[in-house]
Amino acid sequence: MSEDKHAPSISADILLMTGLHEELQWLKKVFDSEFQRIAILGTSYLLTNVAHANRSVTIVALRQQEKGLTSSAITATKAMCLWKPKLAVMTGICAGVKGSVNLGDLVVASQCFEHSSGQLSEGEFIPVQNRVSPPPWALDFLISLTDSNELQELVRVGFGHPMPSEAEPRIHYGAMACGPQVIKDQSYIDRLKAKEYSLLAIDMESYGLALAASMCSTYLRPVIPLVVKGVCDFADSEKTDDWHDYCSYSSAAFIRSLLEIAIARDRVYSWIKD
């Protein structure tokens, strides 16, 4: 891996971001590319290309420097202003809503919202859920791929380690709640689910990336947010790390496979490279 102090050309087609160091390491393993390390304004970026069918896209990858929603938003905004990507992607781990998803499943966020903001009035907390969603056409494209089982088959191959369970992971689309705290409370998840029927997952970073994409978008140059995470626990007292590696791998493999399919399609490739 080479290292430069400054980028030779400050632009990238796609931004890949993770919340944790381990998630970034799995991203690097899955993409299996030569990464150029570039340090700019105190942040380390990894630059590479993904090629397929005689075409290629430029990717810049990084992890946020601190845990949580605030660091996610700041890190993503800084990266988007610098590299000006068309697509901003986050991979890694999340908690799932028990009964709606299983351990090892992938959740593609159809919307991200912050569950911890609101108003405290006379001892009662009234939540205000700000939401960000990718455009419907982007979700329709993903759904068309997963409906054909093309992506599921590609993701299952290549983990290289025994899976924590023999269950067959699935891909889901639904809401992802985001907040600043680690949750180990089933009753809290139940209350969130009661207010948001489409809720499938909870994490600490997704809304930051989605909000940054929204704020950095212009009419002529939108930035599309895409959050894909693997369910590693159910945010209850039985949380373990057993699924962390597989979920970090599978979310990265989903994106790698998605990009290879997208690059081969004329209209998608022309949009990314325009």
C-alpha positions as CSV (number, residue, x, y, z in Angstrom):
1,M,0.0,0.0,0.0
2,S,1.5,3.3,-1.1
3,E,1.2,6.5,0.8
4,D,1.2,10.2,-0.3
5,K,0.6,13.4,1.5
6,H,-1.6,14.8,-1.2
7,A,-3.9,13.4,-3.8
8,P,-2.8,13.6,-7.4
9,S,-6.4,14.4,-8.4
10,I,-9.0,15.3,-5.8
11,S,-12.0,13.4,-7.2
12,A,-13.7,10.0,-6.7
13,D,-16.8,8.5,-8.2
14,I,-17.7,6.6,-5.0
15,L,-17.2,7.1,-1.3
16,L,-17.0,4.1,1.0
17,M,-17.1,4.7,4.7
18,T,-17.2,2.6,7.8
19,G,-17.7,3.4,11.5
20,L,-15.1,1.0,12.9
21,H,-11.6,0.0,12.0
22,E,-12.5,-3.7,11.8
23,E,-15.2,-2.9,9.2
24,L,-12.7,-1.0,7.1
25,Q,-10.3,-3.9,7.2
26,W,-12.9,-6.3,5.9
27,L,-13.8,-3.7,3.2
28,K,-10.1,-3.8,2.1
29,K,-10.0,-7.6,2.1
30,V,-13.2,-7.9,0.0
31,F,-12.1,-5.4,-2.6
32,D,-8.6,-7.0,-2.7
33,S,-7.1,-4.0,-4.5
34,E,-4.0,-1.9,-4.3
35,F,-4.9,1.1,-2.1
36,Q,-3.1,4.3,-2.2
37,R,-3.1,6.0,1.2
38,I,-3.5,9.7,1.1
39,A,-3.5,12.0,4.1
40,I,-5.3,15.3,3.8
41,L,-6.1,17.7,6.6
42,G,-5.6,15.1,9.3
43,T,-7.7,12.4,7.7
44,S,-6.4,9.3,6.0
45,Y,-8.1,8.2,2.8
46,L,-7.6,5.0,0.8
47,L,-7.9,5.4,-3.0
48,T,-8.4,2.6,-5.5
49,N,-10.2,1.6,-8.7
50,V,-12.7,-1.1,-9.3
51,A,-12.6,-2.5,-12.8
52,H,-15.1,-4.7,-14.6
53,A,-16.0,-5.3,-18.3
54,N,-13.2,-2.9,-19.5
55,R,-14.6,-0.1,-17.3
56,S,-13.6,1.2,-14.0
57,V,-14.7,3.6,-11.2
58,T,-12.6,5.4,-8.7
59,I,-13.2,4.7,-5.0
60,V,-12.1,6.5,-1.9
61,A,-12.5,4.7,1.4
62,L,-12.1,5.7,5.0
63,R,-13.4,5.1,8.5
64,Q,-14.7,7.8,10.9
65,Q,-12.2,8.9,13.5
66,E,-14.6,8.6,16.5
67,K,-17.7,6.5,17.2
68,G,-21.1,7.8,16.9
69,L,-23.5,10.0,14.8
70,T,-21.7,13.3,15.1
71,S,-18.3,11.9,14.0
72,S,-20.1,10.2,11.1
73,A,-21.7,13.4,9.9
74,I,-18.5,15.4,10.1
75,T,-16.3,12.8,8.6
76,A,-18.7,12.2,5.7
77,T,-19.2,15.9,5.0
78,K,-15.5,16.6,4.9
79,A,-14.9,13.6,2.5
80,M,-17.8,14.6,0.2
81,C,-16.8,18.2,0.0
82,L,-13.2,17.1,-0.8
83,W,-13.8,14.2,-3.2
84,K,-17.2,15.1,-4.7
85,P,-18.5,11.5,-5.1
86,K,-21.8,10.6,-6.8
87,L,-22.5,7.7,-4.4
88,A,-21.8,7.6,-0.7
89,V,-21.9,4.2,0.8
90,M,-21.6,2.9,4.4
91,T,-21.0,-0.8,5.3
92,G,-20.5,-2.6,8.6
93,I,-22.6,-4.0,11.4
94,C,-25.9,-3.0,13.0
95,A,-28.5,-4.3,15.5
96,G,-31.7,-5.9,14.1
97,V,-35.3,-5.9,15.2
98,K,-36.0,-9.4,16.5
99,G,-38.8,-11.0,14.7
100,S,-38.2,-8.9,11.6
101,V,-34.7,-10.0,10.6
102,N,-32.3,-12.8,11.6
103,L,-28.6,-12.7,12.6
104,G,-26.4,-12.4,9.6
105,D,-29.1,-10.8,7.4
106,L,-28.3,-7.7,5.4
107,V,-30.4,-4.5,5.8
108,V,-30.4,-1.9,3.0
109,A,-31.7,1.3,4.6
110,S,-34.7,2.6,2.7
111,Q,-34.5,5.5,5.1
112,C,-32.3,6.6,8.0
113,F,-33.6,8.5,10.9
114,E,-32.3,9.8,14.3
115,H,-34.2,8.2,17.2
116,S,-32.7,10.3,20.0
117,S,-33.7,13.8,19.1
118,G,-36.8,15.5,20.3
119,Q,-38.3,17.7,23.0
120,L,-38.4,17.2,26.7
121,S,-41.6,18.7,28.2
122,E,-42.7,18.2,31.8
123,G,-40.9,14.9,32.1
124,E,-42.1,13.6,28.8
125,F,-39.8,13.0,25.8
126,I,-41.4,13.8,22.5
127,P,-39.2,12.5,19.6
128,V,-38.6,14.4,16.4
129,Q,-37.5,12.0,13.7
130,N,-35.5,13.7,11.0
131,R,-35.3,11.3,8.0
132,V,-33.1,10.9,4.9
133,S,-33.8,8.4,2.1
134,P,-32.0,7.4,-1.1
135,P,-34.1,8.2,-4.3
136,P,-36.7,5.7,-5.2
137,W,-35.0,4.8,-8.5
138,A,-31.8,3.7,-6.6
139,L,-33.8,1.4,-4.3
140,D,-35.8,0.0,-7.3
141,F,-32.5,-0.8,-9.0
142,L,-31.2,-2.7,-5.9
143,I,-34.5,-4.5,-5.4
144,S,-34.4,-5.7,-9.1
145,L,-31.0,-7.2,-8.5
146,T,-31.8,-8.9,-5.2
147,D,-35.1,-10.2,-6.6
148,S,-33.2,-12.2,-9.2
149,N,-30.9,-13.7,-6.5
150,E,-27.9,-12.4,-8.4
151,L,-26.5,-10.5,-5.4
152,Q,-27.3,-13.1,-2.7
153,E,-25.3,-15.7,-4.6
154,L,-22.3,-13.4,-5.0
155,V,-22.3,-12.4,-1.3
156,R,-22.4,-16.0,0.0
157,V,-19.2,-17.0,-1.8
158,G,-15.8,-15.9,-0.5
159,F,-16.1,-15.4,3.3
160,G,-13.3,-17.9,3.9
161,H,-14.4,-18.6,7.5
162,P,-17.0,-20.8,9.1
163,M,-20.3,-18.9,9.5
164,P,-21.6,-18.5,13.1
165,S,-24.8,-20.3,12.0
166,E,-26.0,-22.6,9.2
167,A,-29.0,-20.2,8.6
168,E,-29.1,-18.7,5.1
169,P,-28.8,-14.9,5.4
170,R,-31.3,-12.7,3.5
171,I,-31.4,-9.2,2.2
172,H,-34.0,-6.8,3.5
173,Y,-35.1,-3.2,2.8
174,G,-36.4,-1.0,5.6
175,A,-35.8,1.8,8.0
176,M,-32.7,2.2,10.0
177,A,-32.7,4.1,13.3
178,C,-29.6,5.9,14.4
179,G,-28.5,7.3,17.7
180,P,-25.4,8.2,19.9
181,Q,-25.7,5.3,22.3
182,V,-25.1,1.6,22.4
183,I,-28.4,-0.1,23.1
184,K,-28.9,-3.2,25.1
185,D,-32.6,-2.8,25.9
186,Q,-35.3,-4.9,24.1
187,S,-38.1,-2.7,25.5
188,Y,-36.6,0.4,23.9
189,I,-36.4,-1.3,20.5
190,D,-40.0,-2.4,20.9
191,R,-41.1,1.2,21.5
192,L,-39.2,2.3,18.4
193,K,-40.8,-0.4,16.4
194,A,-44.2,0.6,17.6
195,K,-43.7,4.1,16.3
196,E,-42.0,3.0,13.0
197,Y,-43.5,-0.1,11.5
198,S,-40.8,-0.4,8.8
199,L,-38.0,-0.3,11.3
200,L,-35.5,-3.2,10.7
201,A,-32.2,-2.1,12.2
202,I,-30.5,0.3,14.6
203,D,-26.9,1.7,14.5
204,M,-24.8,4.7,15.5
205,E,-23.6,6.1,12.2
206,S,-26.0,5.7,9.3
207,Y,-28.0,9.0,9.7
208,G,-24.7,11.0,9.8
209,L,-23.7,9.7,6.3
210,A,-27.2,10.1,4.9
211,L,-27.5,13.6,6.3
212,A,-24.1,14.6,4.9
213,A,-25.1,13.3,1.5
214,S,-28.3,15.4,1.6
215,M,-26.5,18.6,2.7
216,C,-23.7,18.1,0.1
217,S,-26.1,17.5,-2.8
218,T,-27.0,20.1,-5.4
219,Y,-29.7,20.1,-8.1
220,L,-27.1,19.3,-10.8
221,R,-24.9,17.0,-8.7
222,P,-26.8,15.0,-6.1
223,V,-24.9,12.6,-3.7
224,I,-26.9,9.4,-3.2
225,P,-26.6,7.8,0.2
226,L,-26.6,4.0,0.5
227,V,-26.3,2.2,3.8
228,V,-25.9,-1.6,3.8
229,K,-25.2,-3.3,7.2
230,G,-25.2,-6.8,8.5
231,V,-27.3,-7.8,11.6
232,C,-24.9,-8.9,14.3
233,D,-27.2,-8.7,17.4
234,F,-30.7,-7.6,18.5
235,A,-29.7,-4.7,20.8
236,D,-30.6,-6.7,23.9
237,S,-28.9,-8.2,26.9
238,E,-27.7,-11.2,24.8
239,K,-25.4,-9.1,22.5
240,T,-22.2,-10.9,21.4
241,D,-19.4,-10.3,18.9
242,D,-19.9,-13.7,17.1
243,W,-21.4,-12.2,14.0
244,H,-19.2,-9.1,13.7
245,D,-16.7,-10.5,11.1
246,Y,-19.3,-12.1,8.9
247,C,-21.5,-9.0,8.9
248,S,-18.6,-6.7,8.1
249,Y,-17.6,-9.1,5.3
250,S,-21.1,-9.6,3.8
251,S,-22.0,-5.9,3.7
252,A,-18.7,-5.1,1.9
253,A,-19.2,-8.1,-0.4
254,F,-22.7,-6.9,-1.3
255,I,-21.3,-3.5,-2.3
256,R,-18.4,-5.0,-4.3
257,S,-20.8,-7.3,-6.2
258,L,-23.3,-4.4,-6.7
259,L,-20.6,-2.2,-8.2
260,E,-19.4,-4.9,-10.6
261,I,-23.0,-5.4,-11.8
262,A,-23.6,-1.6,-12.0
263,I,-20.4,-0.9,-14.0
264,A,-21.5,-3.4,-16.6
265,R,-24.8,-1.6,-17.2
266,D,-24.5,1.3,-19.6
267,R,-26.9,3.7,-18.0
268,V,-25.7,3.3,-14.5
269,Y,-22.0,3.5,-15.5
270,S,-22.6,6.7,-17.5
271,W,-24.4,8.2,-14.5
272,I,-21.5,7.4,-12.2
273,K,-18.9,8.7,-14.6
274,D,-20.8,11.8,-15.8
